[in-house]
Amino acid sequence: MTSPPADPPVRRVAMVSLHTSPLQRPGTGDAGGLNVYVVETATRLARRGVEVDIFTRATSGTPAASVELAPGLDVTVHHVPAGPLEGVPKDELPGHLCAFSDDLSRHVAGLAEGHYDVIHAHYWLSGQAGALTARRFDVPLVQTMHTMARVKNAALPAGDTPEPEARVQGEQELVDRADALVANTPAEARDLVELYGADPGRVHVVPPGVALETFRPGDREADRRELGLAPEARVLLFVGRIQPLKGPDVLVRAAAELARRDPGLRDRLVVSVLGGLSGSGLAAPEALARLAEAEGVADLVDVGPPVSREELARRMRAADLVVVPSHNESFGLVAVEALACGTPVVAARVGGLPLAVGEAGVLVDGHDPVDWADALLAALHRLEDPDARAAWSAQGVRHARGYSWEATVDALLRAYAAAKDAHARRRGGPHG
């Protein structure tokens, strides 16, 4: 394991995740890969002796003002009052940004200057609040966008709502202000430079990891028996928030195309969708069910709520293919988690998914259901050969092992050190 940077020391980090709490289950509301990223990096930083405070917006489900993220680790989640305690749609949160920033400032007002070494903000709303805290402590601001408005708008599904100009401008301010910008992939780093004019010297590529202790190969047949899946079932699994950007409709339409082509396959096909409504999907909560009905595959599509990480790994092992038809992904954590379980992936060739999938899966250009049906059918035929299935599974596991959270934290600590250097140069003095 690579040792963290020794100079300058990073002793305390404040992470800001305004719009979604790390205590939320991924796939619920606005919780997703960002939540996993915050939890995994914070806990692993703590195991290296770094104290981590996470600040998020208080809601009615908040258990207490401040709670330990995990027993025995120096990671505390602080719930900051800002706006109503009931859930607030993400597009309405900018109206509560000032309240969150003010309450966050009051929360840390009694701490001494230099208490935190780095402020690490996740998503643009968090960055707006985190920038004020960074100025309060005169410490560097590290910003991870996770998604960007200009990238998202360029890949917008038909009929979806574009991100507002206020978000574009807010992101631009952070790109200009942050001491370090963390990108998930080289493609995201290029987007920061080309679409936002970021200084390449302040952009650090830090790929997310996968919890290899949870997402690992296992007894696939036993997992299928426990889930009540017939031996002959061909399971296509979608995991993610149910909204147009994630493309669950693409899978349903492709499954309908498969069923029309091959009635024998239709009798064995299971389309499993795990996730909760989010974003613009909240405006049409029955849309996916209505689509399945209209396509004649309502009996094949099973929509279920998000599950625990351990249960998700079991569901992935039980599936024949994990399908990621997103219109944009900054990385595509679900794809790497599936590969780590030994389950092949069919994904869209967008955003960070080519890096996440590598040569271990199938990438599909565009979102035409016919093209997706072609790709899924070819992958299912490949899996009919037990030797080919075993070789493909092993290839995915090898690829996923290149993405550990420990490697992520190594790179993150290097980015923190570079941010401290950049901040010191801006001040014209040595490290604090």
N, C-alpha and C positions, 0 to 999 in steps of 0.2 A: 504494500500500500504506500502510495506517495505521501511524503510528509508535507503538512501544510506550510505555507511560507512563515519563516521565523521573524522576518523584519520587513514591514512593521507588524507587531503582534495585533491580532484581532481577538479581543476579549469579549466584547459585547456587541451584538447586532440587534437592531430594531427592524423587524419586517412589518410592512404595512400591506394589508389585504382588505381594503375597505368593503368591497361589494360582496364578498363571500367569506365565510368563516372556515378555517381549517377543520373545525369540528363537524362541518356538514359532510354528509355522504356524497361522494362524487356521483353525478348523474341526477342530483336533486336540485331543482331551481337553477341557479347559475353556477353551481359547483361542478367542477370537472377536473381536467388535468392540472389546472392552476392549483387547486386545493391539494392534490397529491404532491405536487412539486414543493409547496410550502411545508407540508408535513414532513416529507422525506428529507429535505435539505435541513430543516430546523433540527430534527432529531439527530441527524448525523453530525451536524455542527456541534450539538451539545455533547455528543460522545467524544468529540475531540477537545472538550474543555471550553467551548464557546458558549456564553450565556445568550439566549435568544428570547426577546420579547416580541410577540406578534400582536398587532393592533388591528381589530376588525370592528365593524358596526354592530352595536347591540340590537338584538331582536327579541321578540317574545319568547323564543326558544332558548335564549341565553341562560345557561345554568347558574352563572354567578358573574360578578364583575370581572374577576380574574380567576383562571383555572389552569392547572398543570395540563400540558398536552399529553404527557405520558408519565407514569410514576418513575421516580428516580432520575429524571432528566431535567436539566435546568432550562426548560422551555415553558414559558407562561403565555397564555392567550388572554389578552385584555379586551374587554368589550366596551367600546366607546359609544356613549349615547349620541345619536344624530338622526333626527327625524323620528317618525312613528316607529313603534316597536313591531308592528306587523310588517310583513314582507313588502318591500318596495321594488317595483320593476327597475331593472338596471338602467333603462333610459331615463328614469326619473331621479336617479341618485345624484346627478350633478346639482340638483336643487338643494341637496343636503350636504354638499361638499364643504361649504363654509362652516356649518355647524360641526361636522366631523373634525375639521382642521382645528377649530377653536377648542373643542373638548380634548382633542389629542394634545394640544399645546398645554392645556391646564393639567392634563394627566402627568406630563413629564416636567412640569414647571419646577418642581422641587429637586430635580436631579442636577448634579453638578455638570458644568461644561466638561466635555470629554468623557461623560459616562458611556456614551455609545461611540464605537469606532466607525460604524457604517450604518446608514439607513438604506435598507433594501426594499424598494417598492415594487409591488406586483400589480400590473394593469395600470392604465393611465390615470384613473381616478385616485388610486393609491399614491401615484407619483405626485399628483398635485398637492395632496396633504403631506406626503413625506418630504417634499421639498422645503416646506416651512419648518418641519422638525430638524431637517439637516442644517438649515440656516441657524436655528436656535442653538444647536450644539456645535456649530462650525465644523461639521464633519461631512465626509463625502456622501453624495446621493448616488446609489446604484439603482438603475431602473431596468426591470424586465417587463416588456410590453405584453407578452403571451399572444395577443392578437393586435393587429393594427388596422385602423379604420380604412386607410387608403388601399391596403391589401384586401381587406374584406369586401369593400365596395367594388373592387375590380373583379371579384369572383362571385358576385351576388347572384343567388338563384332567382329565377323568374318570379316576380311577384313579391319578393322579400323587400323589406324596408332598408334603405341605405343608412349608414351611420351618419350622424349630423356633422355639420362643419365645425361645431363647437368642440367635438371630440378630436377632429383632425387638428385643430389649432392647439388644443390641450396637449396632444401628443407631440406636436412640433415644439412647444415650449420645453417639454421634458427632454427631447432629443438635444436641444440647444443648451439645457441647463445641467443635465446629469454629468457626473464625473466619470461614470462608466455605464455603458449600455450592454446588457446581457442578451444575446440572441440565442435561440434554441438550435439554429442550423446555419450553415453558410448562406443558404438562400434567404433566411430572415435577415442576416447581416447585410446582404446586398440590398434588400428592400429598405433597410434603415438608411443606407448610404444613398441609394438612387432615388427613393421616394421622399425622404425627409432631410437629405443633405447632411447626414451624420458624419462626424469626423471618424474616419476608419480607425484611427489610433485609439479611440475610446470605445470601440465595439469589440466585445469579447464573445466568441462562440463557445457556449457551454451546453452541450446536449443534455437533456434530461436522462434520468436513469430508469431502471426497472427494479422492483423489489424481488430479486432473484430467490430470496428465501420463501416468498409467497407464490410467485408465478414460476412454476417449475413443472417438468413432466411428471406424470403420475400414472395411476391405473385408469386408463381411459374407459375401459369397459365397465369397471366398478362405478365410476362416476356416472356413466350413462344409465346403469341399472338403478342407482339411487335417485336419478332424476326421472325415472319412468320412461326412458327413451327405448324404443324398439331397436333391436340389433340392426335392422335394415334401414332405419331412419337416416335421412341425410339432412343434417342440421346446419342451417345458415344463421349465424349469430351476429346481431348488431348491438353494439354497446355505446351509449352516448345520450346526450340530451336530445329530446324530440323537438326539433326545430328544423326549418328548411335548410339552414346552413350545413347541417350534419347529414342531410340526404337520406333519411330512412325511406322516403318515398321511392327513391331510386331502387332500393332493394326490393320493395314490394312489387314494383312494376316489372323488375327483372325476374322475380319469382313467378309472376303471372305468365311471363313469356316462356319460362321453362316449363310450366305446367301445361301450356297450350301445345308446346312442341312434343312433349313426351308424357302421355297419360300415365305410363308406368312409373316415371319419376315423381309425378304429382302425388301418387299414393304414398310415397315415402318421404316427401319433402316436409320439413318443419322450418318455419321462419320465426326465430326467437328474437324479440326486440326488448332490450333491457334499458330503461331510462325514464326520466320524468320530463314533463313539459317544461319548456324554457323559451325565453326570448319571444320572437314573433309566433312561435308555436302555441303560446298561451291564448292567442286570439282565435284559434281554431282547434280546440282540444280534441274534437272528434275527427279531424281531417284524415289521419292515418287509417282509422277504422273504416271511414267512408270510402277511402281509396281502395282498401283491401276488398270491401264489399263490391265496389264497382268493377274491380278487376277479376272478381270471381274466386278470390283466394282467402276469403275471410276465415275459412276453416283451417287454413295452413298457418296463419299469422297469430302468434301468441305474444301479446304485449304485457310486460311485467315491470314492476318498479325496480329502481337501483338496488343492488345487493352489496353485502360486505365484500371486502377485498378477497378474503379467503373463499367465499362463495363464488365470486366472479372467476377466480382461477379454476374452480371446479367446473363452472359452466363453459369456460373456454376450452378446457381439456375435453369436455364431452362433445363439443361442436366439431363438425367436419371442416368448416371454414368460418373464419371471422371476417366480416365484410365491413369495410370502412369507406363509404361512398361520399365522404364530405366534399363540399365545394371549396373549403379551405381548412388547413390545419397548420398551426405554427410548428408542430412536431408530429403528433400522432401517437401518444403514449399507449393507447389501446392496442395498436398494431404490434408494438414491441412486447407488451405483456402477453399477447396471444402467442407470438413466436416463442417466447420464453417457456410457455406451457407446451410447446411442441405442436401447436395448431397452425396450419397455413393461413395466410392472409391474402385477401383480394381487396385492393385499395385503389382509390383515385390517385392519379399522378398529379397531385397538387401540393403546394406548400412544402412542409417538411416530411411528407409521407414517403417520397422516394428515398430519403436518408433512413427513415425509421424502418422501412421494409427491406431496403437493399436488394440483394439478389435472392432473398429467401422467400419472397412472395410474388404475387402477380399485381402489376400496376395497369390501370385502365385509363385510357385517355377519354376525357369528356364524361357525360352523364346520360348518354343514350341508353335506355333500358335494353335494347337489342344487343348493344356491345357488351353490356354487363352480363346479360344472359349467356352470350358466347363465352366470356371469360369464366363465369361460374361453372358452366357445363364442362368446359375443358379441364378445369381444376378438379371437379368431381370425378371425371373419368380417370384422371391421373391417380386419384386416391383409391380407385378400385383395385389397383395392384398393391398388395400388402408390402412388397419390398420398396416400391416407389413411395408409398405413404411413409414408411419408416425413414427412408433417406431424406425426404422432404421435411419431415418433422425434425430430424437431427440437424439439418441445415439451419432451420429457424432457431433452434436452441443455441447453436454456436453463434449465430448472428446476434441474438439478444444478449448474450453474455458479454458483448462488447459495450453494453450500456448499463453499467452499475451506478447506483447512487453515490457510492464512494468516489468513483471517478468524477461524477458531477461536482461533488463537494471539493475535491482537489482543485478543479478548474475554477470553481466559484471563489475559493480562497485566494487564488491568483488574481482573479478579477477585483476582489476587495483590496488587495495590496496595490494593484495598479490604480484603483480609484483613490486610494490615500496618497499615492504619489502625485496624481493629477491635481488633487485638491491642494496639496502642499505647494505645487508649482503655481496654482492660481493665487494663493495667498502670498507667494513670494518668500516662503520660509520653510524650515524643516518640518518633519513630522511632529504632531503634537505628542 
